[in-house]
Amino acid sequence: MTAQLAAYSTSTGEAVQFWTLGTVALIGALGTILMKRAVHSALCLAGTMIVLAVFYLANGAYFLGIVQIIVYTGAIMMLFLFVVMLVGVTAADSLKETIKGQRWLAALCGLGFGVLLVAGIGNASLTEFNGIGQANAGGNVEGLAALLFTRYVFAFEITGALLITAAVGAMVLTHRERTERAKTQRELAEERVREGKQLPPLPAPGVYARHNAVDIAGLLPDGTPSDLTVSKTLRERGQIRDVSREALNDLKALEQRSEERLERRAVGPAKFQRSEEASK
């Protein structure tokens, strides 16, 4: 009698856990629907899945909890997240309907799911249940396998077929056929010339300088720095070392020394010619 009462009663810790995690799961579910960016929606859905895994573990369904974390949240959901981040789906793309009437169909499916959810909760509230002790009598994994491959094998196969159909449908919806001819290399080169883009390779850092570091701008022959030689990221961060002043000073000193040498060479032959004329 005590065990039966314990099965129908809820402790304070269980109540606090349910209301706290249930609120987080509900906020994540609403964020999945209401977020404008697909990446944010995927992150909210991942948080909801983690909360569901905690619920499974708290109720003694250890296998389902671990599978929920490893397979759904860790593998499938993260794969979706990486694909969305790489493809770069924006809010404008998500508003384009590829199938006519898909909103009404989604609303009908949501209504049906709501009816099933209410019926399941009502059945669990009005009828008696045996708890998880009998289900996990021979082990959680063994009990789950026995139910899936005996009593619920037909529903399990239908769910597998539904997942395969969803995967194929996702591939069909995301497939994009090229509607125009691909441009040749010659056409792409002509476009770059017309747009005035940089055609030859960019000069390397440290050109006409005594440094080859990536944070030092290359210098032109007149000593002025060239912005093309340094990465745009370094320029925006302000991590460029300016050596143009030193280079200009060196160039001035070199020019001065060159002029002095030329003057000496010009003065030397003139003195020698004067000495010869004086000797004659």
C-alpha positions in Angstrom: 0.0 0.0 0.0 2.9 2.3 0.8 4.6 1.6 -2.5 1.3 2.3 -4.4 0.8 5.6 -2.6 4.4 6.5 -3.4 3.9 5.8 -7.1 0.9 8.2 -7.2 2.5 11.0 -5.1 5.1 13.6 -6.1 7.9 14.7 -3.9 9.0 18.3 -3.5 12.2 17.7 -5.4 10.3 16.1 -8.3 7.9 19.0 -8.4 10.6 21.6 -8.4 12.5 19.8 -11.1 9.4 19.4 -13.3 8.4 23.1 -13.1 11.9 24.4 -13.5 12.9 22.2 -16.4 9.4 22.3 -17.9 9.6 26.1 -18.1 13.0 25.9 -19.8 11.7 23.3 -22.3 8.6 25.4 -23.0 10.7 28.6 -23.6 13.1 26.6 -25.9 10.1 25.3 -27.9 8.6 28.7 -28.3 12.0 30.1 -29.3 12.3 27.4 -31.9 9.1 28.7 -33.6 9.4 32.4 -33.0 13.1 33.0 -33.6 13.8 34.8 -36.9 17.2 33.2 -37.5 17.4 29.5 -38.3 20.6 29.2 -36.2 18.9 30.6 -33.1 15.9 28.2 -33.6 18.2 25.2 -33.9 20.0 26.2 -30.6 16.6 26.6 -28.8 15.6 23.2 -30.1 18.9 21.6 -28.9 18.2 23.1 -25.4 14.7 21.6 -25.4 16.1 18.2 -26.3 18.6 18.3 -23.5 15.8 19.1 -21.0 13.8 16.1 -22.4 16.8 13.9 -21.8 17.0 15.0 -18.2 13.3 14.1 -17.8 14.0 10.7 -19.2 16.8 10.1 -16.8 14.8 11.4 -13.8 12.0 8.9 -14.6 14.3 5.9 -14.8 14.4 5.7 -18.6 18.2 5.7 -18.7 18.6 4.3 -22.2 16.2 6.8 -23.7 18.0 9.7 -21.8 21.4 8.7 -23.1 20.1 8.2 -26.6 18.4 11.5 -26.5 21.7 13.3 -25.6 24.1 11.3 -27.8 22.0 10.6 -30.9 19.4 13.4 -31.2 21.1 16.3 -29.4 24.8 15.5 -30.0 24.7 14.1 -33.5 21.5 15.0 -35.4 20.8 18.4 -34.0 24.4 19.5 -34.1 24.5 18.3 -37.7 21.5 20.4 -38.5 23.1 23.4 -36.8 26.4 23.1 -38.7 24.5 22.7 -42.0 22.5 25.8 -41.3 25.6 27.8 -40.3 27.5 26.7 -43.5 24.6 27.2 -45.9 23.7 30.5 -44.3 19.9 30.4 -44.3 18.4 33.8 -43.6 15.0 34.9 -42.4 14.1 35.9 -45.9 14.8 32.4 -47.3 12.7 30.7 -44.6 9.6 32.8 -45.5 9.5 31.5 -49.1 7.0 28.7 -49.5 8.2 25.9 -51.8 4.9 23.9 -51.5 1.5 25.5 -52.0 -0.7 25.1 -48.9 2.0 23.9 -46.6 0.9 26.3 -43.8 -2.6 24.8 -43.7 -1.1 21.3 -43.8 1.3 22.1 -41.0 -1.6 23.6 -38.9 -3.7 20.5 -39.5 -0.8 18.2 -38.4 -0.2 20.4 -35.4 -3.9 20.2 -34.4 -3.8 16.4 -34.7 -0.6 16.2 -32.6 -2.3 18.4 -30.0 -5.3 16.1 -29.9 -3.1 13.0 -29.4 -1.1 14.8 -26.7 -4.2 15.8 -24.8 -5.6 12.2 -25.1 -2.4 10.7 -23.9 -2.2 13.0 -20.9 -5.9 12.4 -20.1 -5.4 8.6 -20.3 -2.5 8.8 -17.9 -4.4 11.0 -15.5 -7.7 9.0 -15.4 -6.4 5.4 -15.5 -4.1 3.5 -13.1 -0.5 2.8 -14.0 2.0 0.3 -12.8 5.0 2.7 -12.7 8.5 2.0 -14.0 9.2 -0.8 -11.5 7.5 -3.5 -13.6 8.9 -2.1 -16.9 12.5 -2.1 -15.7 12.2 -5.5 -13.8 14.5 -7.2 -16.3 16.5 -4.1 -17.1 15.7 -0.9 -18.8 17.2 -1.8 -22.2 15.7 -5.3 -22.2 12.3 -4.0 -21.3 12.4 -1.4 -24.0 13.5 -3.8 -26.7 10.8 -6.3 -25.7 8.1 -3.6 -26.2 9.5 -2.3 -29.4 9.9 -5.6 -31.2 6.8 -7.4 -29.9 3.9 -5.1 -28.9 4.8 -2.0 -30.8 6.7 -3.4 -33.7 4.2 -2.1 -36.3 4.3 1.4 -34.9 8.1 1.2 -34.7 8.4 0.2 -38.4 6.0 3.0 -39.4 8.1 5.5 -37.5 11.2 4.3 -39.3 9.5 4.7 -42.7 8.3 8.2 -41.7 11.9 9.2 -40.8 13.2 7.9 -44.1 10.4 9.7 -46.0 11.3 12.9 -44.1 15.0 12.6 -45.0 14.2 12.1 -48.7 11.7 15.0 -48.7 14.3 17.3 -47.1 16.8 16.3 -49.9 14.2 17.0 -52.6 13.2 20.4 -51.1 16.8 21.6 -50.7 17.9 20.5 -54.1 18.4 23.4 -56.4 18.6 23.0 -60.2 20.7 25.4 -62.2 18.4 27.5 -64.3 21.1 29.4 -66.2 24.4 28.5 -67.9 27.5 28.4 -65.8 30.0 31.2 -66.7 33.3 30.3 -68.3 36.7 31.3 -67.0 37.0 33.9 -69.8 33.6 35.5 -68.9 34.5 35.6 -65.2 37.9 37.3 -66.1 36.1 39.8 -68.3 33.8 40.7 -65.5 36.7 41.3 -63.1 38.3 43.6 -65.6 35.1 45.6 -66.2 34.5 45.9 -62.4 38.1 47.1 -61.9 39.0 44.4 -59.4 42.5 43.4 -58.4 43.6 41.1 -61.3 47.2 40.1 -60.4 48.1 38.6 -57.1 48.4 41.0 -54.2 51.9 42.0 -53.2 53.4 40.2 -50.2 54.0 41.9 -46.9 57.4 43.5 -46.5 58.0 44.4 -50.2 60.7 47.1 -50.6 61.2 46.9 -46.8 63.6 45.2 -44.4 60.8 43.1 -42.8 58.6 40.2 -44.0 56.1 40.1 -41.2 52.4 40.0 -42.0 51.6 43.0 -39.8 54.0 45.3 -41.6 52.7 47.0 -44.8 54.9 46.7 -47.9 56.4 49.9 -49.2 56.2 51.2 -52.6 59.4 52.5 -54.4 58.8 56.0 -53.1 58.6 54.8 -49.5 54.8 55.1 -48.9 53.0 52.0 -47.4 50.6 50.0 -49.6 47.4 48.9 -47.9 47.0 46.0 -50.3 49.9 44.1 -48.7 48.3 43.7 -45.3 45.2 41.6 -44.4 41.9 43.6 -44.0 41.4 41.9 -40.6 44.7 43.3 -39.3 43.8 46.8 -40.7 40.5 46.8 -38.9 42.1 45.6 -35.7 44.7 48.3 -35.9 47.5 45.7 -35.6 49.7 47.2 -38.3 53.3 48.3 -37.6 54.2 51.4 -39.5 57.8 51.4 -40.8 57.3 53.9 -43.5 59.0 56.7 -41.6 62.1 54.7 -41.0 62.2 53.6 -44.6 61.7 57.2 -45.8 64.6 58.4 -43.6 66.8 55.5 -44.9 65.9 56.5 -48.4 66.8 60.1 -47.8 70.0 59.1 -46.2 70.8 56.9 -49.1 70.0 59.6 -51.6 72.2 62.0 -49.7 75.1 59.6 -49.7 74.6 59.0 -53.4 74.7 62.7 -54.2 77.9 63.1 -52.1 79.6 60.3 -53.9 78.6 61.7 -57.3 79.9 65.1 -56.3 83.2 63.5 -55.2 83.6 61.7 -58.4 82.8 64.9 -60.4 85.2 67.0 -58.3 88.1 64.4 -58.5 88.6 64.4 -62.3 88.3 68.2 -62.5 91.2 68.6 -60.0 93.3 66.1 -61.9 92.7 68.0 -65.2 93.7 71.3 -63.5 96.9 69.8 -62.2 97.9 68.6 -65.7 97.2 72.0 -67.2 99.4 73.6 -64.6 102.3 71.3 -65.2 102.2 72.0 -68.9 
